[in-house]
Amino acid sequence: MDHSYDVIIIGSGVIGSSIARELARYDLKIAVLEKELDVCSETSGRNSGVLHAGFNNKPGSLMAKYCVEGCLGFDQVAKELDIPFKRTGKVVVGFREEDKAKLLQLKEQGDKNGVPGLEIIGKERIKELAPYVDGEFAMYSPTTGILDPFIYTIALAENAHKNGVDFHFNNEVIAINRLDNSETIYEVRTISAAYTTKWVINSAGLDSDKIARMLGIEDYTLYPCRGEYFILDQKAGEYLKIPAYPVPNPKEGGLGIHLTPTIDGNILIGPSSDYIEEKDNYSSTQEIMDLLIRDGSRIFPYLKREFFIRNFAGIRPKLASKGQGGYADFVIEEREEAPKAINLIGMESPGLTSALPIARRVIEIMKQKEKLQEKAHFDPYRKGILCFKEQNLAKKKELIEQNPNYGEIICRCETVTKAEILEAIHNPLGVETVSGVKNRTRAMMGRCQGGYC
């Protein structure tokens, strides 16, 4: 098997998969190396699934620029990749006068960043938008949306693969060596193979500082910051159709404990924000679980224990230490110490929203040294797995007549059929895990969490 490439991308989170998809527009031989068994297995799959509008980030920063660009262009992306997406809007609520002052500052910052339609609203308008949310006043952001981060990342990767990109899973990078050959600059060694490449794109998320050190760059340090979540049953989703956030504390590592409806009708409460030592410690703690309920109830008092079905945690790869607090900007750069190697460091929120603009920035950097030839037949479209339960009765009947596997329900809670399961098993990326089926179909994500599947 030929392991020589023009570009190797390390990491298949949402940003790595976006880079793969955008680079697939050019006549290049591209590979993605991923240490896990599927895309979207770490930070990209452990977040609130919010398409941010761009008002939380400092004017002039890459975070602000790419977040606004990614948000405003997302309708076309969702159409091309056939992914579920809702532009719900969002409220950031406050209770005291000092909260109102912070909201005015937040709106001013958003206006400078080019976020359209921001407005300060009163209690009556809050109740119109979100009847079960409490708050004396709020900032309303009409362009905020929600999406499924798993499906989005899978769609990006599948579209990249359709256009010629190779994905190598279970392939953790253990060493990168410089070569003397003027054409092939790097040898990238993994636990199972050695690859050669002209370009290395370091999109390794939580391990991106480690990969940078393999490239000879020692001065990046990431600080893992864990955020814990509760997942509420879809019964609770009837009471919240729009994300509701508190006024953020600028010293914390996140946006505060908020409530977010998911694209499938659940509600997420979280995340917390706790700096930890390990980059793979996804533990949930009783102390934080209690905190989520307490702080979540302040904004959304209609919380019942019967709604809680699961908890999980994600870890942000922060460049800002606990002492610094807040956010450091994205780092997207090529350095003299490692020519034709682009490092992406500190890709935390709003990385999900910013993923495609970040990918285009990577290509701009490459074009400074490489003449890239566009493909004549790049196909930007990808078709997802048809969701049986969303079809009307006539369509369901037609599907069962065409394929009897649509008539057999495997996941009762989410009404996932055998036909959908089989399509997920035979996915274009060759992923063979139970989690891979789960993330592609929602099987086992319902009230019973797989108990009756």
Secondary structure, DSSP 4 states (H G I P E B T S, - for coil): ---EEEEEEE--SHHHHHHHHHHTTBS--EEEE-SSSSSS-SGGGSS--EE--S-SS-TTSHHHHHHHHHHHTHHHHHHHHT--EE---EEEEE-SHHHHHHHHHHHHHHHHHT-TT-EEEEHHHHHHH-TT---SEEEEETT-EEE-HHHHHHHHHHHHHHTT-EEE-S--EEEEEE-S-SS--EEEEESS-EEEEEEEEE--GGGHHHHHHHTT------EEEEEEEEEE-HHHHTT--S-EEEPPPTTSSSS-SEEEE-TTS-EEEE---EE-S-TT-----HHHHHHHHHHHHHH-----GGGEEEEEEEEEEESS-TTT-S-PPPEEEEETTEEEEEEEE---TTHHHHHHHHHHHHHHHHHTT--PPBPSS----------GGGS-HHHHHHHHHH-GGGGSEEETTTTEEHHHHHHHHT-TT----HHHHHHHH-TT-STTTTTT-
